[in-house]
Amino acid sequence: MDHSATSSIQRGENYGRSYLGRGRRVNVEFVSANPTGPMHVGHGRGAVFGDALASLLAFTGFQVTREYYINDAGAQVDQLARSAYLRYREALGEEIGAIPEGLYPGEYVKEAAYLMGQQYGDALRDRPEKRMATRCS
């Protein structure tokens, strides 16, 4: 067996480890899935890739901070809630007109609103919009 192969085998789990990064700080941001649209395979792929990259950087001597966002609050989610509420009313037969600018016109919102109508009937129809989406202007 050649000497370099023996050395590689002897290093075991540390094979490939280096100190190239010299403790420098690196921030790897990943998995910022947008809550206002449908999930897709790219969100999962981004999570795997980001975590693998962060692990590789740490293995080569960098001080890594992993950062990801859940995006479950704020103006985007309020706009989604308002969009779904309008589409819910539409699914119940109400004429809502054009979707106001800034809201989400996507087919996925219509589908979710239809399911809301199927599940809740008109029980949510008379709730004040302010209560349904408090941050929209």
C-alpha positions as CSV (number, residue, x, y, z in Angstrom):
1,M,0.0,0.0,0.0
2,D,1.3,3.4,-0.9
3,H,2.3,5.7,2.0
4,S,-0.3,8.5,1.2
5,A,-3.1,5.9,1.2
6,T,-2.1,4.6,4.6
7,S,-2.0,8.1,5.9
8,S,-5.5,8.8,4.6
9,I,-6.9,5.6,6.2
10,Q,-5.2,6.4,9.5
11,R,-6.8,9.9,9.6
12,G,-10.3,8.3,9.5
13,E,-13.0,10.8,10.1
14,N,-10.4,13.6,10.0
15,Y,-9.4,12.8,6.4
16,G,-9.6,16.1,4.5
17,R,-9.8,18.3,7.6
18,S,-7.7,21.5,7.3
19,Y,-7.2,24.8,8.9
20,L,-7.5,26.8,5.7
21,G,-10.1,29.1,7.2
22,R,-7.8,29.9,10.2
23,G,-10.9,30.6,12.4
24,R,-12.2,33.3,10.2
25,R,-15.9,34.0,10.7
26,V,-18.4,33.0,7.9
27,N,-22.2,33.4,7.9
28,V,-24.1,30.9,5.7
29,E,-27.7,31.9,5.2
30,F,-30.0,29.3,3.8
31,V,-33.6,28.0,3.8
32,S,-35.4,31.3,3.5
33,A,-38.6,29.7,2.2
34,N,-41.2,32.2,1.2
35,P,-44.4,31.6,3.2
36,T,-46.6,33.3,0.6
37,G,-46.1,30.7,-2.1
38,P,-46.3,27.0,-2.4
39,M,-43.4,24.9,-1.2
40,H,-41.3,23.2,-3.8
41,V,-38.3,20.9,-4.0
42,G,-35.9,23.8,-4.3
43,H,-36.6,24.8,-0.7
44,G,-35.5,21.3,0.5
45,R,-32.5,21.4,-1.9
46,G,-31.5,24.8,-0.5
47,A,-31.6,23.4,3.1
48,V,-29.4,20.4,2.3
49,F,-26.9,22.4,0.2
50,G,-26.6,25.2,2.8
51,D,-26.1,22.9,5.6
52,A,-23.6,20.8,3.7
53,L,-21.7,23.9,2.7
54,A,-21.6,25.2,6.3
55,S,-20.3,21.8,7.5
56,L,-17.6,21.8,4.8
57,L,-16.5,25.3,5.8
58,A,-16.4,24.3,9.5
59,F,-14.3,21.2,8.6
60,T,-11.8,23.4,6.9
61,G,-11.2,25.7,9.8
62,F,-13.8,28.4,9.4
63,Q,-15.9,29.6,12.4
64,V,-19.4,29.1,10.8
65,T,-22.7,30.6,11.8
66,R,-25.7,29.0,10.2
67,E,-28.6,31.3,9.6
68,Y,-32.0,30.6,8.2
69,Y,-35.3,32.4,8.2
70,I,-38.7,31.0,8.9
71,N,-40.6,34.1,7.6
72,D,-43.8,33.4,9.5
73,A,-44.7,36.9,10.4
74,G,-44.7,40.4,9.0
75,A,-46.2,42.2,6.0
76,Q,-45.9,39.3,3.5
77,V,-47.9,37.0,5.7
78,D,-50.5,39.7,6.4
79,Q,-50.8,40.3,2.7
80,L,-51.2,36.5,2.1
81,A,-53.9,36.4,4.8
82,R,-55.8,39.3,3.2
83,S,-55.5,37.7,-0.2
84,A,-56.8,34.4,1.1
85,Y,-59.7,36.1,2.9
86,L,-60.7,37.9,-0.3
87,R,-60.5,34.6,-2.3
88,Y,-62.4,32.8,0.5
89,R,-65.2,35.3,0.1
90,E,-65.0,34.8,-3.7
91,A,-65.2,31.0,-3.2
92,L,-68.5,31.6,-1.3
93,G,-69.9,33.4,-4.3
94,E,-69.2,37.0,-3.5
95,E,-68.0,39.3,-6.3
96,I,-64.7,40.7,-5.1
97,G,-63.4,42.4,-8.2
98,A,-59.8,42.7,-9.1
99,I,-57.2,41.7,-6.5
100,P,-55.8,45.0,-5.0
101,E,-52.2,45.7,-5.9
102,G,-49.8,44.3,-3.4
103,L,-51.9,41.2,-2.7
104,Y,-51.3,37.7,-4.1
105,P,-53.3,36.8,-7.2
106,G,-51.8,33.2,-7.5
107,E,-53.9,30.1,-8.2
108,Y,-52.6,28.5,-5.1
109,V,-54.4,31.2,-3.1
110,K,-57.7,30.4,-4.9
111,E,-57.2,26.7,-4.1
112,A,-56.5,27.4,-0.4
113,A,-59.5,29.7,-0.2
114,Y,-61.8,27.1,-1.9
115,L,-60.6,24.5,0.8
116,M,-61.4,27.1,3.5
117,G,-64.9,27.5,2.1
118,Q,-65.3,23.7,2.0
119,Q,-64.1,23.4,5.6
120,Y,-65.7,26.4,7.3
121,G,-68.6,27.3,5.0
122,D,-69.5,31.0,5.6
123,A,-68.5,31.0,9.3
124,L,-65.6,33.3,8.6
125,R,-67.3,35.6,6.1
126,D,-68.4,38.3,8.6
127,R,-65.2,38.5,10.6
128,P,-63.8,42.0,10.3
129,E,-60.9,42.1,7.8
130,K,-58.9,44.0,10.4
131,R,-59.0,41.0,12.6
132,M,-58.1,38.6,9.8
133,A,-55.0,40.6,8.7
134,T,-54.0,43.3,11.2
135,R,-51.0,44.8,9.5
136,C,-52.3,45.5,6.0
137,S,-52.8,49.1,5.1
